Amino acid sequence: MYIKQVTIQGFRSYRDQTEVEPFSSKHNVIGLMFVSDQIVPCLRIVNTLSRSPNMQKENQCPRPDLRSWFTSPSTPTKRKQDGQSSSKLRESKKRKTGFDKLWLTSFEWLRQTPDEKGMLCFMCGKHGVRARNGSDVWIKTPCTALEKQSIVRHVKSDMHKLAELKEKKAKLSDVNGGIIAAMDRHINMERQSFISALRCMYWICKNEVAHTTKFRPLLDLVKSFGGSCLEHLNKGGNANYMSERIIQEMVDVLAQVIERRIYSDIRESPFYSLMVDETTDISILKQLIMYAKYTDKEGNAKTSFVHISDIFDGKAETIETAIVNFCEKNMFLLNSKMAALGSDGASVMVGKRTGVATRLKERNPILINVHCVAHRLALASSQAMDKIKYLHRISTTLQQLYYFYQNSSVRMSGLKEIESVLNEPQIKLKEAKSVRWLSHQRAIDAIRKTLPAVITSLEREAEERGDATAHGLSIFLKQYNFVAAVHMLSDILPHLTRLSLIFQKKNVDLSIIEPVLHSTIVTLQQMKDNPGAHMQAVDGRLTGDLAIHDINVSDNMKDSFITNVYHKYIDGLIVNLRERFPDVHLLQAFSIFDPSLLEKDDSGRLDDTLQQQHLETLSTHYSDILSSEEMAREWEMMKNLMVDDQHSSFTCTQMMNKVVKQYKDVFVNLYKLAVIGLIVPMSTADCERGFSALSRVKTTLRNRMCEKTLSNLLFITLEGPPVEDFPYDEAANIWASIRNRRLDMSS
């Protein structure tokens, strides 16, 4: 026998009869009934199926006086015939769901959404108060639990209480003529305290100090000097706003202020260019750094750091994907506004088939591929030196000599002592690095000035300590060819260094590249027949301060050096310069803005034959964005403007700036060309400066720094304004909008 159904009736908590769902045939149940505070076990079996005839009984109850209750007619003894399920009965007892209009009267701040499916809090939305976890429910996202209990919970929440407090302050300020509001601004020390902390954090990041470990000590130092306003950061308990999360949020909002302004200018610029380069950081991670060149709202050409990202390899496809994703994420319109791509000239960047520039040109046909002129110069110089075995050996020897003294304080002290005895300047030997364009000249100058002392020091190390390395170096340095080569390079390298410094400027004038390059080549050609001052002084030094070292020299040695080293190096350098700097017609075409190229003939007419050729070149390349007919008409007016007394002395860059700033609406097509001419990146030296900052920020002790933090710190150190000029209020507002703060951040 088993129970099939139980009916409960007569309890106060059950106004209507309640039926329990059918029982399983595998279980028997004993029920308990409350009567006169006594628990009376009873069992009622309704519509049972007996296992045996002897077990069939209608009722079993230990109290006869209750038998009538169990057998009363009101007690259902069989299933309901109307088919209504118990779930429907339960639903009938519930309140009708939906928004109750009476709530609007009870809660004046309550608002119903237009679709009548949610509720909003007008007061919280008015004062911009969010939940502590940053959620915008009740402000922008409606609360969809349409029941009064949801409203009650919101009333008791911290966010609504804060909104009520701000509403009361606002009403009081209106009543009292703004006196309370003025007092709030005066006494709102919590916001000022946070801004002071932001100022400290910005100083740390701007000076490339470890922000996670030095922030708290700096605040403690400021407090010890009387910075009592920082005490308001402590809100009790663990809310002191010095945690790791808060520190990273501060760095992030500081970088956001800088990043937003740069990105906004790039989006508003008619065109922009990217400069990209890759390196490997201290964590042995490959990093791709990006700089952008654009015109700001005033029309000035600017170059700014914009992004750094981790890439798992240096393939062209990977680099292209990183560039495309960055541009699409920040809405930079790569396919229509990106005018040029600057790189170091590596095959992965400028390859004709699958290089990064070739891939991007498929997306944007007007894109110009620019090989950095500073890298070209460095390659021309290094390749010319590598073709002469003896000069290559000199470069290796200078490196070995540097580390010989750098790795031993005893040797360095001995060298300084000898320099003092010989009355020579105490100059430290410099390292000649292949990635440092100016380091070779500094290394050559240092060894030339300290050569007698260095030879004496090496001989002393070899004699007193039996150092074989010192003995070998001293023998090599006492050769005539070494002395002559050092003095030859002291004459030639300064010209290449000056050229490199010109090319490394942020805004290189397109019109000066060809003239300064030609001038350098002519100077080198003249030095073949007329050696420089240092080369002419070699014989004097051999009989002067180097005489004590008995350097062997003969006429055959001199002739051999001139023929096999001196002339070959200069010839190879000239050939490489010409090969590395071919006549790039498209870039040279922007010289149409150079007033010095316009000359008048005998009849007083302007001869612009060359400019017409350049215009045709530009018109063909930029046919998608320019009108050749309109540009020709604009040029007729433009050339007369360029030769007047006011503009005739302008350089090419100055004239393009003039067109961009003042003649935008007059020369519509030439304006576009002027913008492109200003933003073409002739050098990627800025990327190298970014790598230098990267090595200073991401050090051995900070090698686990993530990509986002590294990018934020580089934005601050490279593009941030001085500490006193940073807009800290803007950063504080961004930080306050992230989530609800226990600090009062109202301004």
C-alpha positions in Angstrom: 0.0 0.0 0.0 1.3 3.5 -0.8 0.0 7.1 -0.5 -1.3 8.6 -3.7 -2.5 12.0 -2.5 -2.5 14.2 0.7 -4.9 17.1 1.2 -4.2 19.7 3.9 -7.1 21.8 5.2 -8.0 23.9 8.2 -4.6 25.6 9.0 -4.6 29.4 9.2 -1.6 29.7 6.8 -3.5 27.9 4.1 -6.6 29.9 3.2 -7.5 27.4 0.5 -7.0 23.7 0.4 -3.6 22.7 -0.8 -2.9 19.5 -2.6 0.5 17.8 -2.6 1.8 16.4 -5.8 1.3 12.6 -6.2 3.7 10.4 -4.3 5.9 7.7 -5.6 4.8 4.1 -5.3 8.1 3.3 -3.6 7.5 5.4 -0.5 5.1 5.4 2.5 4.6 8.7 4.5 3.6 9.3 8.1 1.9 12.7 8.5 1.8 15.0 11.6 -1.3 17.0 12.5 -1.3 19.9 14.9 -4.4 19.9 17.1 -4.7 21.8 20.5 -0.8 22.1 20.7 -0.6 18.3 20.5 1.2 16.5 17.8 -1.1 13.7 16.7 0.3 11.3 14.2 -2.2 10.3 11.7 -2.2 8.6 8.3 -4.9 9.1 5.8 -4.8 6.8 2.8 -6.9 7.9 -0.2 -7.5 5.7 -3.2 -4.9 3.3 -2.2 -3.9 0.1 -3.9 -3.5 -2.8 -1.4 -0.8 -5.3 -1.6 -3.2 -7.7 0.1 -6.9 -7.7 1.1 -6.0 -7.7 4.8 -4.2 -4.3 4.5 -7.2 -2.4 3.1 -8.5 0.1 5.7 -10.2 3.4 5.0 -8.9 5.3 8.0 -6.4 4.7 10.7 -6.2 7.2 13.6 -5.1 6.8 17.2 -7.9 9.3 18.4 -11.5 8.4 17.7 -12.7 12.0 18.3 -10.8 13.1 15.2 -12.1 10.4 13.0 -15.0 12.6 11.9 -12.6 15.3 10.7 -10.7 12.9 8.5 -13.9 11.5 7.0 -15.8 14.9 6.7 -17.4 15.5 3.3 -15.3 18.6 2.8 -12.2 16.6 2.7 -11.6 15.6 -0.9 -11.1 11.9 -1.3 -10.3 11.8 -5.0 -8.7 13.9 -7.7 -10.4 17.1 -8.8 -12.3 16.5 -12.0 -12.0 20.1 -13.4 -8.4 19.4 -14.6 -7.0 22.6 -12.8 -3.4 21.9 -11.7 -1.9 22.8 -8.4 0.6 25.2 -10.1 -2.3 27.2 -11.5 -3.8 27.5 -8.0 -0.5 28.8 -6.7 -0.4 31.4 -9.5 -3.9 32.6 -8.7 -2.7 33.6 -5.2 0.2 35.8 -6.4 0.1 39.5 -7.0 -0.3 40.7 -10.6 3.2 41.5 -12.0 4.1 44.8 -13.7 4.7 48.4 -12.8 2.3 49.9 -10.3 1.5 53.6 -11.0 1.0 54.2 -7.3 4.8 53.9 -6.9 5.3 57.1 -8.8 3.4 58.9 -6.0 5.3 57.3 -3.2 8.7 57.7 -4.7 9.1 61.1 -6.5 12.5 60.1 -8.0 11.1 57.0 -9.7 10.8 57.0 -13.5 9.2 54.3 -15.7 10.9 53.5 -19.1 8.9 54.3 -22.2 8.5 50.6 -23.0 7.1 50.1 -19.4 9.5 47.2 -18.8 11.9 48.9 -16.4 12.5 51.5 -13.7 15.1 54.3 -13.5 16.2 56.6 -10.6 16.1 60.2 -11.8 18.1 61.4 -8.7 21.0 59.0 -9.2 21.1 59.8 -12.9 21.1 63.5 -12.3 24.2 63.4 -10.0 25.9 60.5 -11.8 26.1 58.2 -8.8 27.0 54.6 -9.6 27.0 51.5 -7.5 30.3 50.6 -5.8 31.0 47.9 -8.4 30.6 50.4 -11.2 27.3 49.1 -12.4 25.0 51.7 -14.1 21.7 49.9 -13.2 19.0 52.5 -12.2 21.0 55.2 -14.0 21.3 54.1 -17.7 20.3 50.4 -17.5 16.7 50.0 -16.2 15.9 47.8 -13.3 13.6 45.1 -14.7 12.6 43.5 -11.4 9.2 45.3 -11.3 8.4 44.8 -7.6 8.2 47.1 -4.7 11.0 45.3 -2.9 13.4 46.3 -5.6 12.6 49.9 -5.0 13.0 49.5 -1.2 16.4 47.9 -1.7 17.5 50.8 -3.9 16.4 53.4 -1.4 18.6 51.7 1.2 21.6 51.5 -1.1 24.7 53.6 -0.6 24.4 55.0 -4.1 20.9 56.4 -3.6 21.8 57.8 -0.2 24.8 59.6 -1.7 22.5 61.0 -4.5 20.0 62.2 -1.8 22.8 64.0 0.0 24.0 65.7 -3.2 20.4 66.7 -4.0 20.0 68.3 -0.6 23.2 70.2 -1.0 22.1 71.4 -4.4 18.7 72.6 -3.0 20.4 74.3 0.0 22.8 76.1 -2.3 19.9 77.5 -4.4 18.1 78.7 -1.3 21.2 80.3 0.2 22.4 82.0 -3.0 25.2 79.5 -3.7 27.0 80.1 -0.3 27.0 76.4 0.6 28.2 75.4 -2.9 31.1 77.9 -2.6 31.9 76.5 0.8 31.8 72.9 -0.6 34.3 73.9 -3.2 36.5 75.5 -0.6 36.4 72.7 1.9 36.3 69.8 -0.5 39.7 68.6 0.6 39.1 65.0 -0.5 39.2 65.9 -4.2 42.2 68.2 -3.7 43.9 65.4 -1.8 43.4 63.0 -4.7 44.7 65.6 -7.2 47.8 66.0 -5.1 48.3 62.3 -5.1 47.8 62.4 -8.9 50.4 65.1 -9.2 52.9 62.9 -7.2 52.1 59.9 -9.4 52.6 62.0 -12.6 56.0 63.2 -11.3 57.1 59.6 -10.7 56.1 58.4 -14.2 57.4 61.5 -15.9 60.8 60.9 -14.3 60.7 57.2 -15.1 60.8 56.1 -11.5 59.2 52.7 -10.4 55.7 53.8 -9.7 54.4 50.7 -7.8 57.2 50.8 -5.2 57.9 54.5 -4.9 54.4 56.0 -4.8 53.7 55.4 -1.1 57.2 56.5 0.1 56.8 59.7 -1.9 53.4 60.4 -0.3 54.9 59.8 3.1 57.7 62.2 2.3 55.2 64.9 1.2 53.2 64.4 4.4 56.4 64.8 6.5 57.0 68.2 4.8 53.5 69.4 5.9 51.3 68.0 3.1 48.4 67.6 5.4 45.8 67.5 2.6 47.0 63.9 1.7 45.5 62.8 5.1 42.0 63.0 3.5 42.9 60.0 1.3 42.4 57.7 4.3 38.7 56.9 4.6 39.1 54.4 7.3 39.9 50.7 7.3 41.7 49.6 4.1 40.4 52.5 2.0 43.6 54.6 1.9 43.8 54.7 -2.0 47.3 53.4 -2.1 46.6 49.8 -3.3 48.0 48.3 -6.4 44.7 48.6 -8.2 44.4 52.3 -7.4 48.0 53.0 -8.5 47.4 51.3 -11.9 44.1 53.3 -12.3 46.0 56.5 -11.6 48.6 55.7 -14.3 45.9 54.7 -16.7 43.8 57.9 -16.4 47.0 60.1 -16.6 47.9 58.3 -19.9 44.3 58.5 -21.1 44.3 62.3 -20.9 47.4 62.4 -23.2 46.3 59.6 -25.5 42.8 61.1 -26.1 44.3 64.5 -27.2 46.8 62.9 -29.6 44.2 60.5 -31.1 41.7 63.3 -31.5 44.3 65.4 -33.5 45.1 62.4 -35.7 41.5 61.7 -36.5 40.9 65.4 -37.4 44.1 65.7 -39.5 43.4 65.4 -43.2 46.3 62.9 -43.5 48.7 61.1 -41.3 51.8 58.9 -41.5 53.1 56.1 -39.4 56.7 55.3 -38.4 57.2 51.7 -37.2 60.2 49.8 -35.9 60.7 46.6 -33.9 63.1 45.6 -31.1 63.5 43.1 -28.4 63.1 44.2 -24.8 64.7 43.1 -21.5 62.1 40.2 -21.2 63.2 38.9 -24.6 59.8 39.9 -26.0 59.6 41.4 -29.5 58.0 44.9 -29.4 56.6 46.9 -32.3 56.6 50.6 -31.6 54.6 53.1 -33.6 54.9 56.9 -34.0 52.4 59.1 -36.0 53.1 62.3 -37.9 50.1 64.5 -38.4 48.9 68.1 -38.4 47.2 69.5 -35.3 44.2 71.9 -35.2 46.5 74.9 -35.8 48.1 73.3 -38.8 51.4 72.5 -37.2 53.2 69.2 -38.1 53.6 67.0 -35.0 55.2 63.7 -34.3 53.9 61.7 -31.4 54.2 58.2 -29.9 50.9 56.4 -30.4 51.3 52.7 -29.6 53.6 49.8 -28.5 52.5 46.1 -28.8 53.9 42.7 -28.2 54.3 40.6 -31.4 55.2 36.9 -31.3 57.4 37.1 -34.4 58.8 39.7 -36.9 57.0 38.5 -40.0 55.4 40.9 -42.4 52.0 39.4 -41.9 52.2 39.8 -38.1 53.4 43.4 -38.4 50.7 44.3 -40.9 48.0 42.8 -38.7 49.2 44.8 -35.7 49.1 48.0 -37.7 45.7 47.4 -39.2 44.1 46.4 -35.9 45.5 49.5 -34.2 44.2 51.8 -36.9 40.8 50.2 -37.0 40.4 50.2 -33.2 41.1 53.9 -33.0 39.3 54.9 -36.3 42.3 56.2 -38.1 41.0 55.4 -41.6 44.0 53.6 -42.9 42.6 53.1 -46.4 42.0 56.8 -47.1 44.0 59.0 -44.8 47.3 57.2 -44.2 49.8 58.9 -46.5 53.1 57.3 -45.8 54.9 54.5 -43.9 58.4 55.1 -42.5 60.7 52.2 -41.6 64.3 51.3 -41.1 64.5 49.7 -44.6 64.6 46.1 -43.4 63.4 43.6 -46.1 60.4 42.7 -44.0 59.3 46.3 -44.2 60.2 47.4 -47.7 60.1 44.0 -49.6 58.7 44.4 -53.1 56.6 41.3 -52.9 55.5 40.6 -49.4 56.9 43.5 -47.4 54.7 45.4 -44.9 54.6 48.5 -47.1 53.6 46.4 -50.2 50.7 44.8 -48.2 49.5 48.2 -47.0 49.6 49.6 -50.5 47.1 47.0 -51.6 44.7 48.6 -49.1 45.7 52.2 -49.8 47.3 52.9 -53.3 48.4 56.5 -52.4 50.7 55.2 -49.6 54.3 56.2 -49.9 57.0 53.8 -48.6 59.8 55.8 -47.0 63.2 54.3 -46.1 64.7 56.3 -43.1 67.4 58.6 -44.4 69.4 58.3 -41.1 69.4 54.5 -41.5 70.5 54.9 -45.1 73.4 57.0 -44.0 74.4 54.5 -41.3 74.3 51.6 -43.8 76.3 53.6 -46.4 79.0 54.3 -43.8 79.2 50.8 -42.2 79.2 49.0 -45.5 82.0 51.1 -46.9 84.0 50.3 -43.8 83.2 46.6 -43.9 84.5 46.3 -47.5 88.0 47.2 -46.2 89.2 44.4 -44.0 91.7 46.5 -42.1 89.0 49.1 -41.1 86.7 46.3 -40.0 89.5 45.0 -37.8 90.0 48.5 -36.3 86.3 48.5 -35.4 86.6 45.2 -33.7 89.8 46.3 -31.9 88.1 49.5 -30.6 85.3 47.3 -29.1 87.8 44.9 -27.5 89.8 47.9 -26.1 86.7 49.4 -24.6 85.8 46.2 -22.7 89.4 45.6 -21.6 89.3 48.7 -19.4 85.5 48.8 -18.7 85.6 45.4 -17.0 88.5 46.2 -14.7 88.6 49.0 -12.2 92.4 48.4 -11.7 93.2 48.8 -15.3 91.0 51.9 -15.5 92.7 53.5 -12.5 96.1 52.7 -14.1 95.1 54.4 -17.3 94.0 57.5 -15.5 97.2 57.6 -13.5 99.3 57.4 -16.8 97.2 60.2 -18.3 97.9 62.4 -15.3 101.7 61.7 -15.6 101.7 62.4 -19.3 99.6 65.6 -18.8 97.0 64.3 -21.2 93.2 64.9 -20.9 91.5 62.2 -18.8 89.0 61.0 -21.3 87.1 57.7 -20.9 87.2 55.3 -23.9 83.9 55.2 -25.7 82.1 52.1 -27.1 81.5 52.0 -30.9 78.0 50.5 -31.2 76.5 49.6 -34.5 73.1 50.8 -33.5 74.4 54.2 -32.3 75.0 56.4 -35.3 77.2 58.9 -33.5 79.2 56.5 -31.3 81.9 55.7 -33.9 83.1 59.3 -34.1 83.2 59.6 -30.3 85.1 56.3 -30.0 87.7 57.5 -32.6 88.1 60.9 -31.1 88.7 59.3 -27.6 91.4 56.9 -28.8 93.1 59.6 -30.9 93.4 61.9 -27.9 94.5 59.3 -25.4 96.6 57.1 -27.7 100.0 57.6 -26.0 98.6 56.9 -22.6 96.6 53.8 -23.8 99.7 52.3 -25.4 101.8 52.9 -22.3 99.1 51.4 -20.1 98.8 48.2 -22.3 102.6 47.8 -22.2 102.6 48.1 -18.5 99.8 45.5 -18.1 101.6 43.1 -20.4 105.0 43.5 -18.6 103.8 43.5 -15.0 100.9 41.1 -15.1 101.8 39.1 -18.2 98.5 39.9 -19.8 98.5 38.4 -23.3 95.5 40.5 -24.4 97.2 43.7 -23.4 100.4 42.6 -25.3 98.4 41.9 -28.5 96.5 45.2 -28.3 99.7 47.2 -27.7 101.4 45.6 -30.8 98.3 46.4 -33.0 98.1 50.0 -31.7 101.8 50.7 -32.4 101.4 50.1 -36.2 101.5 53.0 -38.6 98.3 51.9 -40.3 96.4 52.1 -37.1 97.6 55.6 -36.3 96.9 56.8 -39.8 93.4 55.1 -39.9 92.4 56.8 -36.6 93.4 60.2 -37.9 91.7 59.5 -41.3 88.4 58.6 -39.6 88.7 61.7 -37.4 88.6 63.8 -40.6 85.8 61.9 -42.4 83.3 60.9 -39.7 82.4 64.4 -38.5 80.9 65.1 -42.0 78.8 62.0 -41.8 77.8 62.8 -38.2 76.6 66.3 -39.2 74.6 64.8 -42.0 73.1 62.2 -39.6 72.1 64.9 -37.2 70.3 66.9 -39.9 68.4 63.8 -41.0 67.4 62.9 -37.4 65.5 66.2 -36.9 61.8 65.8 -36.3 60.7 67.9 -39.3 63.3 67.4 -42.0 62.9 69.9 -44.9 62.4 67.8 -48.1 64.2 70.5 -50.1 67.5 70.3 -48.1 68.1 66.5 -48.4 69.5 66.7 -51.9 71.7 69.8 -51.3 73.3 68.7 -48.1 73.9 65.2 -49.5 75.6 66.6 -52.6 77.7 69.0 -50.4 78.9 66.0 -48.3 79.9 64.0 -51.4 81.8 67.0 -52.9 83.6 67.4 -49.6 84.7 63.8 -49.6 85.9 64.0 -53.1 88.1 67.0 -52.2 89.5 65.1 -49.3 91.0 62.5 -51.6 93.5 65.0 -53.0 93.6 67.3 -50.0 93.6 65.3 -46.7 92.1 66.8 -43.6 93.9 68.5 -40.7 94.1 65.3 -38.6 95.5 63.2 -41.5 98.2 65.9 -42.1 99.2 65.8 -38.4 100.1 62.1 -38.4 103.8 62.6 -39.2 104.0 65.2 -36.5 102.6 62.9 -33.9 104.9 60.1 -34.8 107.9 62.3 -34.0 106.2 64.0 -31.1 104.1 62.3 -28.3 104.2 58.9 -30.0 108.0 58.9 -30.5 108.7 57.0 -27.3 106.9 54.0 -28.7 109.1 53.5 -31.7 106.4 53.1 -34.3 107.9 51.9 -37.6 107.1 54.0 -40.6 108.3 54.1 -44.2 107.3 55.7 -47.5 106.0 52.4 -48.7 103.8 52.1 -45.7 102.4 55.5 -46.3 101.8 54.9 -50.0 100.2 51.5 -49.3 97.9 53.1 -46.8 96.8 55.9 -49.1 96.1 53.5 -52.0 94.6 50.5 -50.2 92.8 52.2 -47.3 92.4 55.9 -47.6 91.3 56.2 -51.3 89.3 53.0 -51.2 87.3 54.0 -48.2 86.4 57.4 -49.6 85.5 56.0 -53.0 83.4 53.3 -51.4 81.7 55.8 -49.1 80.8 58.0 -52.1 79.4 55.1 -54.1 77.3 53.9 -51.2 75.9 57.4 -50.5 74.8 57.7 -54.2 73.3 54.2 -54.2 71.5 54.6 -50.9 70.1 58.0 -51.8 68.7 57.6 -55.4 66.6 60.3 -56.9 63.2 59.5 -55.5 60.9 61.3 -58.0 57.7 61.3 -55.8 59.4 62.8 -52.8 61.4 65.3 -54.8 58.1 66.4 -56.5 57.1 68.1 -53.2 59.8 70.7 -53.9 57.1 72.5 -55.9 56.7 74.5 -52.7 60.3 75.7 -52.7 60.4 79.4 -53.9 64.1 79.2 -54.6 63.5 76.9 -57.6 61.4 79.5 -59.4 63.4 81.8 -61.6 62.5 84.6 -64.1 63.8 84.5 -67.7 65.1 87.4 -69.7 61.6 88.5 -70.5 60.5 88.6 -66.8 58.4 85.5 -67.0 58.6 82.7 -64.4 60.3 79.5 -65.6 58.3 76.7 -63.9 59.2 73.9 -66.3 60.6 71.7 -63.4 57.6 72.4 -61.2 55.2 71.5 -64.0 56.9 68.1 -64.2 56.6 67.7 -60.4 52.9 68.6 -60.6 52.3 66.0 -63.2 54.1 63.4 -61.0 51.9 64.3 -58.0 48.7 64.5 -60.0 49.2 61.0 -61.4 50.0 59.4 -58.0 47.2 61.2 -56.1 44.6 61.1 -58.9 42.0 59.6 -56.5 42.0 62.6 -54.2 43.1 65.5 -56.5 41.7 67.2 -59.6 44.5 67.8 -62.1 42.6 70.6 -63.9 41.8 72.5 -60.7 45.4 72.0 -59.4 46.8 73.5 -62.6 44.7 76.6 -62.1 45.7 76.8 -58.5 49.4 76.6 -59.4 49.1 79.6 -61.7 48.1 81.7 -58.7 50.4 79.9 -56.3 53.7 80.5 -58.2 53.1 84.2 -58.3 52.5 84.2 -54.6 55.7 82.3 -53.9 58.0 84.8 -55.7 56.6 88.0 -54.0 58.7 89.8 -51.5 57.0 88.3 -48.5 57.5 84.6 -49.5 60.5 84.5 -51.8 62.9 83.8 -48.9 60.8 80.9 -47.5 62.0 77.4 -47.4 60.0 74.5 -48.8 58.7 73.6 -45.3 57.8 77.2 -44.4 55.9 77.6 -47.6 53.9 74.4 -47.0 53.1 75.6 -43.5 51.9 78.9 -45.0 49.5 77.1 -47.3 48.2 74.8 -44.6 47.5 77.6 -42.1 46.3 80.4 -44.3 45.4 79.3 -47.8 43.4 76.1 -47.0 40.2 77.5 -48.7 42.1 79.2 -51.6 44.2 76.3 -52.8 42.1 73.2 -52.1 44.2 70.7 -54.0 47.6 72.2 -53.2 46.5 72.3 -49.5 46.2 68.5 -49.6 49.7 68.2 -51.1 51.2 70.6 -48.6 49.7 68.5 -45.7 51.2 65.3 -47.1 54.5 67.0 -47.7 54.7 68.1 -44.1 53.9 64.7 -42.6 56.1 62.4 -44.8 58.5 60.8 -42.3 62.0 61.2 -43.8 63.5 59.7 -40.6 62.5 57.1 -38.0 64.8 58.5 -35.4 61.8 59.0 -33.1 61.3 55.3 -33.0 64.9 54.9 -31.8 64.2 57.5 -29.1 61.2 55.4 -28.1 63.4 52.4 -27.7 65.7 54.3 -25.5 62.8 55.3 -23.3 61.6 51.6 -23.4 64.9 50.4 -22.0 64.8 53.0 -19.3 61.2 52.2 -18.2 61.2 48.4 -18.6 64.3 47.5 -16.6 65.6 44.2 -15.2 63.7 44.8 -12.0 60.5 45.6 -13.9 60.8 43.0 -16.6 57.3 41.6 -16.0 55.6 44.8 -16.9 52.5 44.2 -19.0 51.9 45.8 -22.4 49.2 48.2 -21.2 51.2 49.5 -18.3 54.3 49.9 -20.5 52.2 51.8 -23.1 50.8 54.1 -20.4 54.3 54.9 -19.0 55.7 55.6 -22.4 52.8 58.0 -23.2 53.6 59.9 -20.0 57.4 60.1 -20.3 57.4 60.8 -24.1 54.3 62.9 -24.7 53.3 64.2 -21.3 53.6 68.0 -20.7 55.6 69.4 -17.8 54.4 68.5 -14.3 53.0 72.0 -13.7 51.1 72.1 -17.0 49.2 68.7 -16.8 45.4 69.0 -16.6 44.9 67.0 -13.3 41.2 68.0 -13.0 40.4 66.2 -16.2 42.3 63.1 -15.1 40.4 63.2 -11.7 37.1 63.4 -13.5 37.9 60.3 -15.6 38.9 58.4 -12.5 35.8 59.4 -10.6 33.5 58.2 -13.5 35.0 54.7 -13.5 33.0 53.6 -10.4 31.6 55.0 -7.2 34.3 56.3 -4.9 34.2 56.7 -1.1 36.1 60.0 -1.7 33.9 63.0 -2.5 35.1 63.8 -6.0 32.6 66.6 -6.7 34.2 69.7 -8.1 
